[in-house]
């Protein structure tokens, strides 16, 4: 008898939970945590990474002859020559130059100051 009473209780609970229209779906309750997670991810992952990329692009674009650098492979050297917008030659030992991409420079240890002719955008002329 007790077993039959348990089955009737289960069937009544199931019938009450079914509702008339099958229940409603709360889209805000579902989307709010996902939106919050995306915002947190943006501020902790995406934004700092973009800032770091912009700093690296600026570092690479400002390379000039004589700068002491470390490459991403761990090679120490000084910029021997800037070939073009994407390539440089690094001197890693006396009379040993390596040509590589500018983007492979990971750090600049020491910057050289531009000459006065580069700052003024005019060649130096001797006064008479």
N, C-alpha and C positions, 0 to 999 in steps of 0.2 A: 504494500500500500504506500509506503513511504517513497518508493522509487517512482511510482506514478505521480505523486504530488510534486516531486522534483522536476519531472518532465513538464508538468503543467506550468510551474513557475518559470521555467526556461522559455517556454513558448510564449507566455504573457510578456516577458521582458523583451523578447525578440520582436513581438508585434508592436510594443510601445516605441521601441527604438527605430522602427522602420519609418514612421511618420507618414504623412499623406503624400508628399511630393518627392520623397526620397532624400530629403535633407538639402541644405544649401551649402555652397562652396564659398568661403570667405577669401577672395583674391588678395585683399590687403594683408590679411594675416599670413598669407603664403609668400607674397612678394616683398614685404617689409624686411624680413631677415636677409633675403638675398640682396636687396638694395643696400642695406647696411654693410654687408660683407664686401660688396663691390667698392663702396666708398672707403672703407678701412683699407682694402687692398690698394686702392689708388694712392692714398696718402702715405702708406708705409712701403710700397714696393715700386709702383710705376713712376711717381713724381720724383723721388730721389734718384732713380736710375736715369731719367731724362736729364736731370740737373748734372749728374756726373758725366754723361755723354757730352753735354754742352761744354763743360769745363775741359774735357779731353780734346774736343775739337778746337777750342781756343788755344790750348797748350800746343797742339800740333801745328796750328797755323802760324804761331809766333816763333817757331824754331828758326834759328839763324846760325851762321858759321861761328864755331867756338863754344857753343852751348855744351855743357857736360850732361849726358843723358844715360838712362838705363832703358834697355829695350824690354819688351815683354818676355823675351827668352832669357833675361838676366845678364845680358852683355853690357858692360860699362864701356863708354867711349865718348868722344866729342864729335860734334857735327863738323865734318870736313867741308861739305859742299851741299847746298840745297839744289837738287837737280831740277825739279819742277814742283807743281802743287801737291803731288802725291809721293814723291821719292826724295830721299836724301842719301848722302854717303857719310858713313860714320867711320872715324879713325879709331880702331880698337888697340893698335900698337903702332910703333914707329914704322911708317911707310906701309901700313896695312889698312886699307879702306874696304868697307863692306857697304854695298848698295842695298837699301831696304826701303820699305814703305814707311811713310811718316806715321801712319796709324799704329805701327808696332812700337813706337816710343811710349813707355809707360810713365816715366818720371823725368823731370828736368832737375838735375842737381844744382847746377850753377848756370845762370844766364849771363850772356855777355851784353854789354851796353852797345847800342847802335852808335856808329860814328856820327860826327856832326853833319856830314854830307847827307846821311840817310835821314836824320832828323829834320833838316831844313829842306829836303828834297832838291837840293842844288849841290853841284860839285863845289868843293872848296877852291877858291881862287886866291892866289897870292896877291897882296897889295903892293904897289910900287911906290 
